[in-house]
Amino acid sequence: MRHRKKGRVLRKTRAQQRELVRSLARHLVLRGTLETTEARAKEMRPFVERLVTYAKKGGLAKRRLILAAMKNDLRVTEKLMSDIAPRYKERVGGYTRIVKTPARKSDSAARARIAFV
């Protein structure tokens, strides 16, 4: 039974999953769109949306939270605070969209494209 088991099975240890989500989020913020497996996109979405909410609120404390979450990556933090957050000032939530794409040929993995709305 899966009672109270949060998250998806990505066949990685918890630390590896955190790093994977952080890496995918970094690419999404810097590029604006990303194509990956559906499970990875769904696992990454709450992480990215939390970062955008922090950036929207602004201030030094929120900037430090973003820096801590992104392992002191200044490019990601600056892009979130200066470019992405102002776009969503009036929006309450739902900053990303996941669109399913055709499955991968080699192993038929469900693919999806995640992008900012």
C-alpha positions, -999 to +999 in steps of 0.1 A: +000+000+000+011+035-008-004+053+022+013+086+028+040+080+003+046+114-013+062+119-047+069+097-076+092+067-082+122+080-102+145+051-092+169+073-074+178+080-038+161+110-022+193+131-025+196+122-062+160+131-067+165+165-051+195+172-073+176+161-104+147+184-096+171+213-089+189+207-122+157+205-142+144+237-125+176+255-133+173+247-170+136+256-170+143+290-155+172+298-178+156+285-210+119+290-204+109+256-216+121+220-211+112+186-225+115+156-201+096+126-189+061+133-176+070+121-141+100+144-138+080+173-150+052+167-125+078+163-097+095+195-107+064+217-110+058+224-072+095+232-067+096+258-095+063+273-086+075+278-050+106+296-063+085+319-085+063+327-055+094+336-034+106+358-062+073+376-065+073+384-028+108+398-031+131+410-004+164+398+010+150+368+029+132+354-002+163+360-023+183+340+002+157+312+002+160+310-036+198+310-034+197+282-009+173+261-030+194+266-061+228+260-045+239+296-048+233+299-085+232+337-090+221+335-127+190+316-118+182+339-088+186+371-108+165+357-137+137+347-113+138+380-094+142+404-124+125+387-154+101+360-144+086+373-111+074+407-126+055+387-154+034+370-127+028+399-103-010+397-107-012+359-111-021+339-079-005+306-090-001+282-118+030+296-134+039+265-154+021+244-179+028+207-187+019+195-222+021+158-230+042+150-261+046+117-280+063+089-261+100+082-266+106+055-292+133+036-274+115+027-242+080+043-248+085+066-218+057+092-215+072+126-224+061+161-216+071+197-222+070+220-192+071+257-198+061+290-181+026+302-189 
